[in-house]
């Protein structure tokens, strides 16, 4: 096995031949390269699959032996300064390698069909392979400066991928927003790296941890500076993993193609911030204030992300806010010191969220085939409904991913989220209450998404498939003011020939136009599908898109088993029975070193009690979502229920006002972006205008004024010269006499 570790340095370089070959081919043989563009998916998938197999071998060895391997090479040596590059293979690295390669392989297979119609197909796979290589280099880095190098490469790739359709102004704006927001975190990370190099004189992790711990134990350095520089390191993770208050870029990142959203939000870019905190947890855990700060940011983020997901209409943006919330759970676990639980939730969430994003892509893809490319329509859940009949495989996979994220056993996220809730009670009851409440919100907005998308009748620019012209369908809303007026009017008139969808949080209805065939795709970016004919009804995706969904369903159903105590060894630690599962064995060296909370004992009674509590919260959220979003038809027995949520008079009801406050809070993204726009964008613009005015009016004015004065003085003086030396001597002596007189006068 030692021989295998010696070749681990090649891992980040394996995907690079694909972008290099594509670039060279487009430069030298553009016509041939474009005509054979579909062939490039094979080497992309093959090379990443090779790394996946190699990573699985490393992971198995790590589970069985739990020995870290590190190799370094000196790159630059100058006096006492030495810069080294190398790679580190330990349990954390092996976990991240498996996540990146498994999810990345599925996304590449999925993308072959999803992007087959796009003119930027070759550019897409070049960016994807470069992104995978950057992330693999990041997780295998052996020191902070190397991490920062690949950190910036990952940021560059995310910029390219988010702005993939850069001809669309909204996509160009989204990638710029992601770039600028992450520069804030990257600047903090760089300052933190330089600060700890100033303190410890090393970039290497082992030296960094040992020297910092010795300084803290011996009061060898000001603790305020240590806390400050450690917080700067954490700022980098805040931006990259979209934690509050630098989370604003992630929802806008949905402007990229859906496979990119799956890759960014599951296993790559957003996971980089979690990976950085997990890598530096031995440093952070020695500074309690930083750990408290991490847990506080995680708690705020998980609650904020869940509340902002409640009012989203775009299916991908709703999943993006869900990602923010779930990463908040992971960050909370890291801040509590629950290292194992945090990585467990990172794993389970990665596969479940990848499944949901690829499922949403399948939905969007099916909508494109019949109504054309229009993101504001094909991604709007208010215009969906009744897709169960047409997308059965996508529906089943999406439902399993939804139930997993809701925390329903025995699916993956139940096991990890349940442990986070259990550990939070021992850390802070307030944090535990907020985390439990957020779990209920998660179940609510995830099931809302599922019901709006798949249940009821076909609801998007289509007539009912059963041909019943007079059967109208509504998704009931307690916040849709305009929609409720439409419902009431339609019930009284009952003369509707088209469907009206009134969804939760939406303020107007969306009529379904029967003639969907006349809707054309814009030709500036997307061309028509070659393998499917346009149809008035959605169609299930092709096998190359369904295969990754099925594989990710298996992961979602069974990946939680790595954290189950089925391989039990009874060990008595502090007179308590402790269960060691596969993940605990995998992370045993790190957990032992950290003395982590992750091995808190939990007997069968505690497990069942805690599980019953968390599952009850999830089912309550699902019940509320089902009550509000279940299909409601315009029959007489539903009229009373609908009247409950209608305005009964000119004066608004008290609860209606309160509910609309919540709607406005969620729909307007908690007004955070408006605040940023007012303070930072508008404020900086006003400051720039004032500085420009000062530069032109004062700085340039002084310079130009001196020149103008010199010009007029010179013009005036030149007429005083007559060319006679006697005149010059007279004026010289005259002024000299006046000067001497004044000097003598003031001296006397």
Steps between C-alpha positions, in 0.01 A plus 500: 500500500794729562580466132148621415537808720813602314294560188219694671659826381361430153136527615450873421666464160294211363201712377724765339557327162136564408499883520849510349399278207177694444687830500768376262238340275292817479814699424651274233208294368182691591271339241599141579491560874150649487369228268621230742400688811292219653808279524655720769261379767662155491853606607350741755300225669776240459773707663279605793385139542863390526553749780178378663626141508837613629329713767285205608816293543657774711182530708487129573861509612430802719207321665706191573831659596425869578849625418558837339758536224667827405760572233655841442753652263692822551408753238665821618774534764644837599685538828248394767205507263396170342193448282396139454244330282368151555195292576334366811287184509304456821136408588371850418674499162371154412143600586518810283662308213212251499240776511656699217557204270169317552278806469723645227481181292121490524475867405724449195290204378183703557642804322563312176131499416401812692751719317489320164289776347727782618751670274746521790511122552880477464560804718273349764699177533829689494382715794363199686823301472705802606269552798533136606879521473505818711284348771706181510813711539336697781407200714841332458700813587754464779528863613311827512672676212428204270138499612478869415638436151235238421241704692537774241487249214172364634367856521606570142328183377180589687510844336526338157230241572246735658544741209499221242212666313672838519292642213210519744545816710360333812757218475783745446385695805475181709856389429630849578308498826647161593848622409481822703342336805759224507780755465395634840546157654818430305658823620419404859644153443822643358541737795439210739762284326757780512413574862559141611822485299611809693410324826626147430741542209343206314224419254500127578192377687679286756749773593225760502286301745786406732660845518166674552405259779834553673464877474151484653609265781801713587342842436768555238288725281215743542177298492315792342722482190461121482122534514505775238712306251302179558179694432652626173566140396136423574384796288631316194283202586200729563514634146575172325232302686244783475461564871338813638567782414685401179231259379345734244694366199375141519133540394606710202745226403194310376532691173753240387391167347340259746787244498728783612257580781508134607878493499548833678230442762577136576864403499730774379503874555269535799659195661839671479414733787385209718816312405719796603337525843524123545867507398577784743279371782804408718597868482150636558423262786787647702339846474154479667385840377546394139307176557214700652512736202485206257201346677321837513548560127380146429190548712409831334561355155290187546201702622539776241535258208187310602286812540614641165415173324133529601398757237714407204325436168806379309561132573879537478513807724293317757753216495780755525359648820455145626872444437582812703290370789650149493854635484403705804422172680844369405671819617304488826622145560860604436463793738362268768805275458295217348756428231371157400136612486589801286677287240220244518244767412728636228502155338129429529399848390736492201336193347145603587545854365673375184199274445258790548688735269531242226131419551413866459712500186298208366182699567639808328624289209154345452339844507744631242396232253144630485495872581851607398782657694373761742649484853229716655241247381662156501648551849196666657325256734182704476477389138556133579284223637376157398837376376468163678328343202761617252824477701458193724870420547594862560209531741605195703862611524400857589264374768771284658742795498231718655422250775871460570549874543186512716666251735273199446656163591663290372627746237845655523448847648289364786800337667730802478246773578367296791849492654547873448175568685606263779843664540348849492296430814822436688664811357227764534124452553434821305697374201323165530156663492593708193652197325189291575267775379704530181468125446123550492539789256718280281232234481241768421677674210637178351159335491352825372742474210405140432125561515508807277709317243353152479155485657166610356429537129737607225523869562756666272380652175307179433139393501394209717612173350167337583327756282266635766478859397295613799709345777708775653792435734648721764794476735349665805678797654461679828726783381397545138275804524438543129477127450228468763295762317538293185386185682194669644406658169553180307292298744211742464522532123608139422566599140867425488645320201861515613680409820601748767785421738506687829801389698612576853668841527403596144303818455344437163363218293659354189267406216588196295506568128376212296708563190842402639627382164543857381748584775842522333846467653732799479774415254781706651608225740287188477404296197223246475545151638603252237388187682149605599218663316323792653188384676222671685561264793818444705699185436729293719870566450731270309681207659830686525328751727301243695798274573674755730169557676464128574860475625454804725174348629703199616746730676214696656340182630810320628785747563364561849608147589860614542390682814283224642621297799443165325867406551483541875786473743413559861759729651461668834610861499404702807271212599296541182449264212640631172425368152767513233363502147685509168522879496634508856769249409576704192546819700634339816848666501359849455217449749744369760736793440218753531327328791192578296139499613423272208525185707245598758335184618139432415321189620203344325243690706664836434529421131133407466387803705711742299396341170133516595537870584679593176273288278192648666624849415560395141156342466340811647668713233390255230145504638480881487637502146251232395216694659586817312624358171305183440299509175168682552234484233218743440234276649246622751639314805826696482332838494483522878871421541587757241289761677721461806784668315302767317454855611149536641479877496678822415704483819788254487511228762770516766655166409489589133721799575742292703520234232571756231783637713655154492439477128667835434793405722556175313426616147724807538788286633476650850580839341869413526565552131313831509717601794817403312380685193430814700812497716765343282394540137321835517720624783824414326367650178416827678840499667664440162306789350607729784861389468479559126363850563777568754760373255369712213406808701773518762803298399475574129372851584814586699725363229312674221475820708875517550544461125243770419649744751849435369372562148343838583795609715736412219281680249493809718870506573609456141357845412716662769821406323626767254843359428692786670757402764476834678128443562564149638767638738270777614215261591746257661647770724154640574359168624823422685478832682141432604597154623795633705285778641240250621764273651666787687161632613393168654844443655498835670 
